[in-house]
Amino acid sequence: MRDYIDERENLAKLILRSSIVLDIFIYAGFFFGFVFGITGAEIGFWLLGFVFRYGVHIGISSVVLKIVVIILSYKKDTYKKRELLSVASSSTSDLPLSKRML
């Protein structure tokens, strides 16, 4: 039984980390796209176009992954699951505000 809980915690950690990486990728692409675009580098406009074109899809998949983490850690029987639940729920609630700013 303990192995099942460990596997579920590890899966939730992996999903949460990948969701956070997707968020960081959107923000970094947006920031560096503007920086490189202002300096006249072609890669900046490519990054900006990528974020504007696929940002909605990446954002939606990030939110779905966070919801999966909330579902996996809803039964708060260990400290790790409570920690994952709080991180996922707080970042999910802050996500629409930050996506609107982009």
FENCORQUI-V345857 format. One record per residue. SS is DSSP state (a for helix, b for strand, c for the rest). PHI is phi in radians with two decimals (none if undefined). BURIAL is b if it has 16 or more other ideal C-beta (glycine too) atoms within 10 Angstrom, else e. Layout:
# FENCORQUI-V345857
ss->(SS/SS)
phi->(PHI/PHI)
burial->(BURIAL/BURIAL)
This chain:
# FENCORQUI-V345857
ss->(c/a/a/a/a/a/a/a/a/a/a/a/a/a/a/a/a/a/a/a/a/a/a/a/a/a/a/a/a/a/a/a/a/a/a/a/a/a/a/c/c/a/a/a/a/a/a/a/a/a/a/a/a/a/a/a/a/a/a/a/a/a/a/a/a/a/a/a/a/a/a/a/c/c/c/c/c/c/a/a/a/a/a/a/a/a/a/a/a/a/a/a/a/a/a/a/a/a/a/a/a/c)
phi->(none/-1.15/-1.12/-1.12/-1.15/-1.10/-1.11/-1.19/-1.14/-1.14/-1.13/-1.13/-1.08/-1.11/-1.15/-1.13/-1.11/-1.18/-1.16/-1.17/-1.10/-1.10/-1.11/-1.12/-1.09/-1.11/-1.15/-1.17/-1.09/-1.16/-1.14/-1.20/-1.10/-1.17/-1.09/-1.26/-1.17/-1.15/-1.36/1.69/-1.39/-1.22/-1.11/-1.13/-1.22/-1.16/-1.09/-1.11/-1.11/-1.11/-1.16/-1.22/-1.41/-1.91/-1.11/-1.16/-1.15/-1.16/-1.12/-1.14/-1.15/-1.13/-1.14/-1.10/-1.12/-1.17/-1.16/-1.10/-1.12/-1.11/-1.16/-1.17/-1.87/-1.17/-1.40/-1.53/-1.65/-2.30/-1.14/-1.09/-1.19/-1.13/-1.14/-1.10/-1.11/-1.20/-1.15/-1.16/-1.25/-1.23/-1.27/-1.24/-1.27/-1.47/-1.14/-1.07/-1.14/-1.26/-1.22/-1.18/-1.17/-1.24)
burial->(e/e/e/e/e/e/e/b/b/e/e/b/b/e/b/b/e/e/b/b/e/b/b/e/e/b/e/e/b/b/e/b/b/e/e/b/b/e/e/e/e/e/e/b/e/e/b/b/e/b/b/e/e/e/b/e/e/b/b/e/e/b/b/e/b/b/e/b/b/b/e/b/b/e/e/e/e/e/e/b/b/e/e/b/b/e/b/b/e/e/b/b/e/e/b/e/e/e/b/e/e/e)
